[in-house]
Amino acid sequence: MSAVSKPLLLVACLAVLTGCEGSPLGETLEQTLEPDPQLAASTSSTAGSDEAATEPGQAEFVVPAVSGDAADDDDPSIPAAEDDAPSRSLRSDYDDLDDAPEELQSYLRDLTQLNLLTVRSAPAPDADTTASTPQTGAVEDESKFQPNQTATRREFARWLFEVNNRFYADERDKKIRAGVGSTAPVFKDVSPSDPDFAAIQGLAEAGLLPSALSGNSTAVNFRPDAPLTRSDLILWKVPLDTRTTLPTATVDAVEDAWGFQDAAKIPALSLQAVLADYQLGDFANLRRALGYTTLFQPERGVTRAEAASVLWRFGSVTEGITAEELLSATSAEDPDA
């Protein structure tokens, strides 16, 4: 058979078979020759037709457009990406700062605008706590700073830690390392579950809080919710100003420097810090917090406003940084903040 005859014979056979309508062979061949419905649908979708119809009752699937970083902005189920840089936001939402003594209000405003004086309700008692400590009252309305309320030891420890590290954010050698929960707690009444554990543990490990680590074997409890005293205030803060060993001090030396009538009542460790504070001259913490006084009253409670005034500046006589300077720099970086 010639090459030309073979195609003609094939066409004739197909014609005969397809003409047998209803026969099993014809149906089989007809199905074989039908186009693949999946292939047809794919071809139709790629044709770019604007008139593609959907089956009744079927929802049309639409792929949302994604545009850069705005893709997930309005979807609350997708968490926003965290900024690697520390927060530099400003705030001024405490509405009672005018209740503070007038001389202390500017210190408060600078620090609160830098979002550095956070207040919160006292945490529930820790099941691991072995010592009972007095409460100074929980803060229920966080729009109130309550500047004349006595600060607690935990509050000042938290603020001291946060302010120091914010002021020296670009100077790693001056920052305080936060305590980590995997280490043994320095104090029996501040467990890793305590919200201020990182700050308190970090300060203790840096030797800024009297503890067994610094040779004070009796300081096994921190008493986080006890009132902050003037003695504690100066003892914890001054070493972060001088960055040196505190000087040897005597009652007579403190009396001669400050004129305190009750210098003999100041604990020995705090006596050293009080004398070192005097050596800061016009930048002395006690000058900002107490003004002029001939009584130190070492066991008197420190108000939140007084604590803020102490934290407003860090540094020695010749070199230091203030919240006002940091606030100006932050505002210059972000004028809309």
Order of alpha helices (4+ residues) and beta strands (2+ residues): alpha-alpha-alpha-alpha-alpha-alpha-alpha-alpha-alpha-alpha-alpha-beta-beta-alpha
